[in-house]
Amino acid sequence: MNIEELRDYCISKNAATEETPFGPDTLVFKVMGKVFLLVGLDQFEELSFNVKCDPEYAVELREKYENTVKPGYHMNKKHWNTVHANRQLNDKQLIELIDHSYELIVKALPKSVRLQIEE
């Protein structure tokens, strides 16, 4: 997966937006104003991104893929992982982690907002 594929996938999610609230070097994907993925735009050699994760699942992933999934860089390490693409996980697994992050955010939204997203 490369950064263009990552961006295309994230922006294709229902109600997803992209912003640069932390400056021009960090692309942030949100659903209804809540962050589900962050990626640095200054990456040339290797792609990595931050995604939200269920705390128990986060620990499991870090143990199973210790060279690929790390505690979230500059994030709450209990709830966020930094994932290095193109190491131990294939594109399908990376997409599953993006989906997991997106779904955690959507699930935490009020029901009325969730219904708007589903329409």
ChimeraX attribute file (.defattr): number of C-alpha atoms within 10 A of each C-alpha:
attribute: neighborCount
match mode: 1-to-1
recipient: residues
	/A:1	14
	/A:2	13
	/A:3	18
	/A:4	9
	/A:5	10
	/A:6	19
	/A:7	16
	/A:8	10
	/A:9	13
	/A:10	23
	/A:11	15
	/A:12	10
	/A:13	16
	/A:14	14
	/A:15	14
	/A:16	18
	/A:17	17
	/A:18	17
	/A:19	15
	/A:20	12
	/A:21	10
	/A:22	9
	/A:23	8
	/A:24	11
	/A:25	13
	/A:26	16
	/A:27	19
	/A:28	22
	/A:29	24
	/A:30	21
	/A:31	22
	/A:32	17
	/A:33	13
	/A:34	16
	/A:35	20
	/A:36	25
	/A:37	24
	/A:38	20
	/A:39	21
	/A:40	16
	/A:41	14
	/A:42	10
	/A:43	11
	/A:44	9
	/A:45	6
	/A:46	12
	/A:47	19
	/A:48	20
	/A:49	23
	/A:50	27
	/A:51	24
	/A:52	28
	/A:53	25
	/A:54	15
	/A:55	14
	/A:56	10
	/A:57	11
	/A:58	21
	/A:59	20
	/A:60	13
	/A:61	18
	/A:62	17
	/A:63	13
	/A:64	12
	/A:65	16
	/A:66	12
	/A:67	12
	/A:68	19
	/A:69	25
	/A:70	20
	/A:71	19
	/A:72	20
	/A:73	13
	/A:74	10
	/A:75	14
	/A:76	11
	/A:77	17
	/A:78	15
	/A:79	18
	/A:80	23
	/A:81	30
	/A:82	23
	/A:83	27
	/A:84	19
	/A:85	21
	/A:86	15
	/A:87	13
	/A:88	14
	/A:89	15
	/A:90	11
	/A:91	14
	/A:92	10
	/A:93	12
	/A:94	18
	/A:95	16
	/A:96	11
	/A:97	18
	/A:98	23
	/A:99	18
	/A:100	17
	/A:101	22
	/A:102	25
	/A:103	15
	/A:104	14
	/A:105	20
	/A:106	20
	/A:107	11
	/A:108	11
	/A:109	14
	/A:110	9
	/A:111	11
	/A:112	8
	/A:113	13
	/A:114	15
	/A:115	11
	/A:116	11
	/A:117	15
	/A:118	9
	/A:119	7
